[in-house]
Amino acid sequence: MSHRFDPTVLREYDIRGVVGDMLGAADAHAVGRSFATCIRHAGGHRVVVGRDGRLSSPMLEEALVEGLAAGGVDVVRIGL
């Protein structure tokens, strides 16, 4: 499955963008699937996911977790 990101949101050390404009649930899901692939190739099987207090965080967290799970890793959610 291929996903196209807005090229301005992908930075060297982070992902930044305006949610609903440049960044959305599909992006978070794609990041989760890709990261899951990296984790599995490194021999891992579990990741921990947290979020901050922004209004968009629950939606992005849910999409990220769905992508991670679809990629075959177990997810531990720690909330805020």
N, CA, C and O atoms as a Tinker XYZ file with bonds, in Angstrom:
   320  protein
     1  N      0.846000   -1.174000    0.000000    73     2
     2  CA     0.000000    0.000000    0.000000    64     1     3
     3  C      0.893000    1.240000    0.000000    63     2     4     5
     4  O      1.835000    1.328000    0.788000    81     3
     5  N      0.607000    2.172000   -0.859000    73     3     6
     6  CA     1.403000    3.384000   -0.985000    64     5     7
     7  C      0.642000    4.570000   -0.411000    63     6     8     9
     8  O     -0.580000    4.659000   -0.533000    81     7
     9  N      1.376000    5.473000    0.214000    73     7    10
    10  CA     0.768000    6.673000    0.788000    64     9    11
    11  C      1.625000    7.867000    0.399000    63    10    12    13
    12  O      2.853000    7.794000    0.425000    81    11
    13  N      0.984000    8.947000    0.044000    73    11    14
    14  CA     1.705000   10.175000   -0.301000    64    13    15
    15  C      1.519000   11.201000    0.807000    63    14    16    17
    16  O      0.401000   11.605000    1.125000    81    15
    17  N      2.639000   11.611000    1.383000    73    15    18
    18  CA     2.642000   12.641000    2.412000    64    17    19
    19  C      2.820000   14.003000    1.768000    63    18    20    21
    20  O      3.433000   14.123000    0.707000    81    19
    21  N      2.286000   15.019000    2.406000    73    19    22
    22  CA     2.641000   16.392000    2.049000    64    21    23
    23  C      4.137000   16.497000    2.350000    63    22    24    25
    24  O      4.530000   16.301000    3.500000    81    23
    25  N      4.974000   16.796000    1.378000    73    23    26
    26  CA     6.420000   16.779000    1.606000    64    25    27
    27  C      6.900000   17.787000    2.645000    63    26    28    29
    28  O      8.011000   17.650000    3.156000    81    27
    29  N      6.104000   18.782000    2.968000    73    27    30
    30  CA     6.534000   19.772000    3.957000    64    29    31
    31  C      6.387000   19.274000    5.388000    63    30    32    33
    32  O      6.934000   19.897000    6.298000    81    31
    33  N      5.669000   18.174000    5.625000    73    31    34
    34  CA     5.465000   17.712000    7.003000    64    33    35
    35  C      6.565000   16.773000    7.480000    63    34    36    37
    36  O      6.768000   16.624000    8.685000    81    35
    37  N      7.271000   16.143000    6.560000    73    35    38
    38  CA     8.314000   15.193000    6.946000    64    37    39
    39  C      9.633000   15.923000    7.128000    63    38    40    41
    40  O     10.201000   16.462000    6.178000    81    39
    41  N     10.107000   15.929000    8.361000    73    39    42
    42  CA    11.356000   16.606000    8.689000    64    41    43
    43  C     12.413000   15.569000    9.053000    63    42    44    45
    44  O     12.125000   14.374000    9.125000    81    43
    45  N     13.613000   16.028000    9.277000    73    43    46
    46  CA    14.697000   15.103000    9.603000    64    45    47
    47  C     14.444000   14.356000   10.909000    63    46    48    49
    48  O     14.744000   13.166000   11.007000    81    47
    49  N     13.896000   15.041000   11.915000    73    47    50
    50  CA    13.722000   14.429000   13.230000    64    49    51
    51  C     12.286000   14.372000   13.716000    63    50    52    53
    52  O     12.037000   13.879000   14.816000    81    51
    53  N     11.343000   14.856000   12.942000    73    51    54
    54  CA     9.957000   14.818000   13.393000    64    53    55
    55  C      9.003000   14.989000   12.222000    63    54    56    57
    56  O      9.414000   15.138000   11.071000    81    55
    57  N      7.738000   14.964000   12.546000    73    55    58
    58  CA     6.674000   15.179000   11.570000    64    57    59
    59  C      5.851000   16.339000   12.103000    63    58    60    61
    60  O      5.356000   16.287000   13.229000    81    59
    61  N      5.702000   17.380000   11.306000    73    59    62
    62  CA     4.956000   18.562000   11.745000    64    61    63
    63  C      4.020000   19.018000   10.641000    63    62    64    65
    64  O      4.371000   19.023000    9.462000    81    63
    65  N      2.820000   19.401000   11.053000    73    63    66
    66  CA     1.866000   19.907000   10.082000    64    65    67
    67  C      0.586000   20.322000   10.763000    63    66    68    69
    68  O      0.343000   19.970000   11.918000    81    67
    69  N     -0.220000   21.056000   10.064000    73    67    70
    70  CA    -1.516000   21.490000   10.572000    64    69    71
    71  C     -2.505000   20.349000   10.344000    63    70    72    73
    72  O     -2.759000   19.947000    9.208000    81    71
    73  N     -3.059000   19.835000   11.444000    73    71    74
    74  CA    -3.999000   18.718000   11.351000    64    73    75
    75  C     -5.250000   19.179000   10.623000    63    74    76    77
    76  O     -5.804000   20.241000   10.904000    81    75
    77  N     -5.676000   18.356000    9.684000    73    75    78
    78  CA    -6.843000   18.677000    8.880000    64    77    79
    79  C     -6.500000   19.439000    7.616000    63    78    80    81
    80  O     -7.321000   19.555000    6.706000    81    79
    81  N     -5.288000   19.955000    7.565000    73    79    82
    82  CA    -4.843000   20.697000    6.387000    64    81    83
    83  C     -3.709000   19.940000    5.693000    63    82    84    85
    84  O     -3.825000   19.553000    4.530000    81    83
    85  N     -2.623000   19.741000    6.420000    73    83    86
    86  CA    -1.440000   19.085000    5.861000    64    85    87
    87  C     -1.212000   17.698000    6.446000    63    86    88    89
    88  O     -0.383000   16.943000    5.937000    81    87
    89  N     -1.929000   17.353000    7.498000    73    87    90
    90  CA    -1.680000   16.126000    8.239000    64    89    91
    91  C     -2.997000   15.573000    8.745000    63    90    92    93
    92  O     -3.825000   16.319000    9.269000    81    91
    93  N     -3.201000   14.273000    8.594000    73    91    94
    94  CA    -4.460000   13.688000    9.033000    64    93    95
    95  C     -4.314000   12.244000    9.462000    63    94    96    97
    96  O     -3.206000   11.724000    9.596000    81    95
    97  N     -5.456000   11.603000    9.675000    73    95    98
    98  CA    -5.481000   10.225000   10.150000    64    97    99
    99  C     -4.777000    9.272000    9.183000    63    98   100   101
   100  O     -4.073000    8.360000    9.618000    81    99
   101  N     -4.958000    9.470000    7.895000    73    99   102
   102  CA    -4.310000    8.584000    6.919000    64   101   103
   103  C     -2.789000    8.673000    7.024000    63   102   104   105
   104  O     -2.090000    7.677000    6.838000    81   103
   105  N     -2.284000    9.861000    7.320000    73   103   106
   106  CA    -0.842000   10.029000    7.488000    64   105   107
   107  C     -0.355000    9.284000    8.731000    63   106   108   109
   108  O      0.662000    8.591000    8.687000    81   107
   109  N     -1.081000    9.430000    9.833000    73   107   110
   110  CA    -0.703000    8.747000   11.070000    64   109   111
   111  C     -0.756000    7.233000   10.890000    63   110   112   113
   112  O      0.110000    6.516000   11.392000    81   111
   113  N     -1.753000    6.752000   10.185000    73   111   114
   114  CA    -1.868000    5.318000    9.922000    64   113   115
   115  C     -0.671000    4.835000    9.104000    63   114   116   117
   116  O     -0.095000    3.791000    9.409000    81   115
   117  N     -0.299000    5.576000    8.086000    73   115   118
   118  CA     0.849000    5.205000    7.246000    64   117   119
   119  C      2.146000    5.208000    8.050000    63   118   120   121
   120  O      2.989000    4.330000    7.864000    81   119
   121  N      2.312000    6.179000    8.937000    73   119   122
   122  CA     3.496000    6.211000    9.798000    64   121   123
   123  C      3.519000    4.971000   10.687000    63   122   124   125
   124  O      4.565000    4.346000   10.865000    81   123
   125  N      2.363000    4.620000   11.241000    73   123   126
   126  CA     2.286000    3.435000   12.093000    64   125   127
   127  C      2.672000    2.168000   11.361000    63   126   128   129
   128  O      3.449000    1.365000   11.877000    81   127
   129  N      2.144000    1.980000   10.175000    73   127   130
   130  CA     2.481000    0.771000    9.393000    64   129   131
   131  C      3.967000    0.737000    9.052000    63   130   132   133
   132  O      4.611000   -0.307000    9.156000    81   131
   133  N      4.500000    1.867000    8.652000    73   131   134
   134  CA     5.923000    1.921000    8.291000    64   133   135
   135  C      6.815000    1.663000    9.498000    63   134   136   137
   136  O      7.795000    0.923000    9.410000    81   135
   137  N      6.467000    2.279000   10.627000    73   135   138
   138  CA     7.261000    2.086000   11.839000    64   137   139
   139  C      7.174000    0.637000   12.304000    63   138   140   141
   140  O      8.167000    0.074000   12.766000    81   139
   141  N      6.000000    0.032000   12.187000    73   139   142
   142  CA     5.839000   -1.375000   12.560000    64   141   143
   143  C      6.769000   -2.260000   11.734000    63   142   144   145
   144  O      7.357000   -3.205000   12.260000    81   143
   145  N      6.901000   -1.962000   10.464000    73   143   146
   146  CA     7.809000   -2.728000    9.608000    64   145   147
   147  C      9.242000   -2.610000   10.108000    63   146   148   149
   148  O      9.965000   -3.604000   10.170000    81   147
   149  N      9.654000   -1.397000   10.464000    73   147   150
   150  CA    11.010000   -1.189000   10.997000    64   149   151
   151  C     11.209000   -1.964000   12.296000    63   150   152   153
   152  O     12.244000   -2.602000   12.490000    81   151
   153  N     10.222000   -1.909000   13.180000    73   151   154
   154  CA    10.311000   -2.610000   14.465000    64   153   155
   155  C     10.437000   -4.115000   14.244000    63   154   156   157
   156  O     11.291000   -4.763000   14.850000    81   155
   157  N      9.601000   -4.663000   13.391000    73   155   158
   158  CA     9.633000   -6.105000   13.134000    64   157   159
   159  C     10.960000   -6.537000   12.505000    63   158   160   161
   160  O     11.509000   -7.578000   12.866000    81   159
   161  N     11.471000   -5.741000   11.571000    73   159   162
   162  CA    12.758000   -6.085000   10.950000    64   161   163
   163  C     13.908000   -6.038000   11.949000    63   162   164   165
   164  O     14.919000   -6.719000   11.773000    81   163
   165  N     13.751000   -5.235000   12.995000    73   163   166
   166  CA    14.771000   -5.150000   14.043000    64   165   167
   167  C     14.579000   -6.226000   15.116000    63   166   168   169
   168  O     15.344000   -6.290000   16.078000    81   167
   169  N     13.560000   -7.068000   14.947000    73   167   170
   170  CA    13.314000   -8.144000   15.900000    64   169   171
   171  C     12.362000   -7.786000   17.022000    63   170   172   173
   172  O     12.149000   -8.585000   17.934000    81   171
   173  N     11.790000   -6.604000   16.967000    73   171   174
   174  CA    10.862000   -6.183000   18.013000    64   173   175
   175  C      9.445000   -6.615000   17.721000    63   174   176   177
   176  O      9.125000   -7.064000   16.620000    81   175
   177  N      8.603000   -6.472000   18.723000    73   175   178
   178  CA     7.202000   -6.856000   18.536000    64   177   179
   179  C      6.229000   -5.979000   19.318000    63   178   180   181
   180  O      5.018000   -6.180000   19.236000    81   179
   181  N      6.746000   -5.006000   20.076000    73   179   182
   182  CA     5.862000   -4.178000   20.887000    64   181   183
   183  C      6.371000   -2.738000   20.894000    63   182   184   185
   184  O      7.577000   -2.498000   20.939000    81   183
   185  N      5.435000   -1.778000   20.850000    73   183   186
   186  CA     5.780000   -0.361000   20.973000    64   185   187
   187  C      4.861000    0.285000   22.002000    63   186   188   189
   188  O      3.762000   -0.201000   22.266000    81   187
   189  N      5.324000    1.373000   22.569000    73   187   190
   190  CA     4.548000    2.158000   23.524000    64   189   191
   191  C      4.181000    3.465000   22.845000    63   190   192   193
   192  O      5.032000    4.115000   22.238000    81   191
   193  N      2.907000    3.854000   22.945000    73   191   194
   194  CA     2.413000    5.078000   22.311000    64   193   195
   195  C      1.826000    5.992000   23.377000    63   194   196   197
   196  O      1.001000    5.573000   24.189000    81   195
   197  N      2.259000    7.236000   23.361000    73   195   198
   198  CA     1.692000    8.273000   24.216000    64   197   199
   199  C      1.231000    9.425000   23.351000    63   198   200   201
   200  O      1.490000    9.453000   22.148000    81   199
   201  N      0.548000   10.372000   23.965000    73   199   202
   202  CA     0.068000   11.541000   23.221000    64   201   203
   203  C      0.119000   12.761000   24.113000    63   202   204   205
   204  O      0.311000   12.656000   25.324000    81   203
   205  N     -0.055000   13.927000   23.497000    73   203   206
   206  CA    -0.098000   15.159000   24.273000    64   205   207
   207  C     -1.540000   15.638000   24.383000    63   206   208   209
   208  O     -2.466000   14.926000   23.994000    81   207
   209  N     -1.729000   16.825000   24.903000    73   207   210
   210  CA    -3.062000   17.327000   25.198000    64   209   211
   211  C     -3.765000   18.066000   24.076000    63   210   212   213
   212  O     -4.842000   18.621000   24.296000    81   211
   213  N     -3.199000   18.093000   22.895000    73   211   214
   214  CA    -3.862000   18.783000   21.790000    64   213   215
   215  C     -5.164000   18.082000   21.415000    63   214   216   217
   216  O     -5.290000   16.866000   21.562000    81   215
   217  N     -6.119000   18.850000   20.936000    73   215   218
   218  CA    -7.429000   18.304000   20.582000    64   217   219
   219  C     -7.345000   17.233000   19.497000    63   218   220   221
   220  O     -8.177000   16.327000   19.454000    81   219
   221  N     -6.367000   17.330000   18.642000    73   219   222
   222  CA    -6.217000   16.361000   17.547000    64   221   223
   223  C     -5.502000   15.082000   17.976000    63   222   224   225
   224  O     -5.496000   14.105000   17.228000    81   223
   225  N     -4.911000   15.069000   19.142000    73   223   226
   226  CA    -4.104000   13.921000   19.558000    64   225   227
   227  C     -4.866000   12.601000   19.634000    63   226   228   229
   228  O     -4.337000   11.589000   19.175000    81   227
   229  N     -6.085000   12.553000   20.191000    73   227   230
   230  CA    -6.781000   11.256000   20.224000    64   229   231
   231  C     -7.000000   10.663000   18.830000    63   230   232   233
   232  O     -6.835000    9.458000   18.641000    81   231
   233  N     -7.363000   11.480000   17.870000    73   231   234
   234  CA    -7.586000   10.999000   16.507000    64   233   235
   235  C     -6.285000   10.498000   15.882000    63   234   236   237
   236  O     -6.262000    9.442000   15.250000    81   235
   237  N     -5.212000   11.252000   16.059000    73   235   238
   238  CA    -3.934000   10.837000   15.497000    64   237   239
   239  C     -3.414000    9.580000   16.191000    63   238   240   241
   240  O     -2.857000    8.693000   15.543000    81   239
   241  N     -3.597000    9.507000   17.504000    73   239   242
   242  CA    -3.172000    8.320000   18.247000    64   241   243
   243  C     -3.914000    7.078000   17.758000    63   242   244   245
   244  O     -3.304000    6.034000   17.527000    81   243
   245  N     -5.223000    7.194000   17.604000    73   243   246
   246  CA    -6.027000    6.057000   17.150000    64   245   247
   247  C     -5.559000    5.568000   15.782000    63   246   248   249
   248  O     -5.399000    4.366000   15.570000    81   247
   249  N     -5.343000    6.486000   14.870000    73   247   250
   250  CA    -4.896000    6.105000   13.526000    64   249   251
   251  C     -3.496000    5.496000   13.563000    63   250   252   253
   252  O     -3.223000    4.523000   12.860000    81   251
   253  N     -2.617000    6.061000   14.375000    73   251   254
   254  CA    -1.264000    5.522000   14.511000    64   253   255
   255  C     -1.308000    4.098000   15.052000    63   254   256   257
   256  O     -0.640000    3.206000   14.529000    81   255
   257  N     -2.098000    3.891000   16.105000    73   255   258
   258  CA    -2.214000    2.568000   16.718000    64   257   259
   259  C     -2.795000    1.560000   15.727000    63   258   260   261
   260  O     -2.336000    0.419000   15.662000    81   259
   261  N     -3.788000    1.970000   14.966000    73   259   262
   262  CA    -4.351000    1.076000   13.945000    64   261   263
   263  C     -3.292000    0.689000   12.914000    63   262   264   265
   264  O     -3.224000   -0.466000   12.493000    81   263
   265  N     -2.476000    1.645000   12.515000    73   263   266
   266  CA    -1.406000    1.356000   11.569000    64   265   267
   267  C     -0.353000    0.428000   12.152000    63   266   268   269
   268  O      0.124000   -0.483000   11.475000    81   267
   269  N      0.010000    0.659000   13.410000    73   267   270
   270  CA     0.975000   -0.214000   14.075000    64   269   271
   271  C      0.448000   -1.641000   14.166000    63   270   272   273
   272  O      1.164000   -2.598000   13.871000    81   271
   273  N     -0.813000   -1.773000   14.577000    73   271   274
   274  CA    -1.422000   -3.103000   14.695000    64   273   275
   275  C     -1.521000   -3.777000   13.330000    63   274   276   277
   276  O     -1.262000   -4.974000   13.207000    81   275
   277  N     -1.895000   -3.014000   12.310000    73   275   278
   278  CA    -1.974000   -3.571000   10.955000    64   277   279
   279  C     -0.601000   -4.027000   10.475000    63   278   280   281
   280  O     -0.488000   -4.933000    9.648000    81   279
   281  N      0.439000   -3.390000   11.003000    73   279   282
   282  CA     1.803000   -3.763000   10.646000    64   281   283
   283  C      2.349000   -4.924000   11.458000    63   282   284   285
   284  O      3.483000   -5.353000   11.248000    81   283
   285  N      1.544000   -5.437000   12.391000    73   283   286
   286  CA     1.931000   -6.645000   13.110000    64   285   287
   287  C      2.654000   -6.471000   14.420000    63   286   288   289
   288  O      3.318000   -7.401000   14.877000    81   287
   289  N      2.549000   -5.299000   15.048000    73   287   290
   290  CA     3.169000   -5.138000   16.361000    64   289   291
   291  C      2.098000   -4.921000   17.425000    63   290   292   293
   292  O      1.008000   -4.425000   17.143000    81   291
   293  N      2.437000   -5.303000   18.652000    73   291   294
   294  CA     1.565000   -5.054000   19.794000    64   293   295
   295  C      1.782000   -3.624000   20.254000    63   294   296   297
   296  O      2.892000   -3.099000   20.170000    81   295
   297  N      0.720000   -2.995000   20.739000    73   295   298
   298  CA     0.794000   -1.597000   21.150000    64   297   299
   299  C      0.360000   -1.466000   22.600000    63   298   300   301
   300  O     -0.673000   -2.001000   23.003000    81   299
   301  N      1.162000   -0.748000   23.381000    73   299   302
   302  CA     0.814000   -0.388000   24.748000    64   301   303
   303  C      0.543000    1.105000   24.736000    63   302   304   305
   304  O      1.419000    1.901000   24.397000    81   303
   305  N     -0.668000    1.480000   25.106000    73   303   306
   306  CA    -1.031000    2.902000   25.143000    64   305   307
   307  C     -0.844000    3.438000   26.555000    63   306   308   309
   308  O     -1.295000    2.832000   27.527000    81   307
   309  N     -0.170000    4.590000   26.657000    73   307   310
   310  CA     0.029000    5.186000   27.974000    64   309   311
   311  C     -0.746000    6.490000   28.150000    63   310   312   313
   312  O     -0.670000    7.114000   29.208000    81   311
   313  N     -1.482000    6.904000   27.136000    73   311   314
   314  CA    -2.305000    8.112000   27.248000    64   313   315
   315  C     -1.471000    9.374000   27.276000    63   314   316   317
   316  O     -0.436000    9.476000   26.618000    81   315
   317  N     -1.952000   10.349000   28.067000    73   315   318
   318  CA    -1.267000   11.639000   28.158000    64   317   319
   319  C      0.035000   11.526000   28.900000    63   318   320
   320  O      0.738000   12.522000   29.067000    81   319
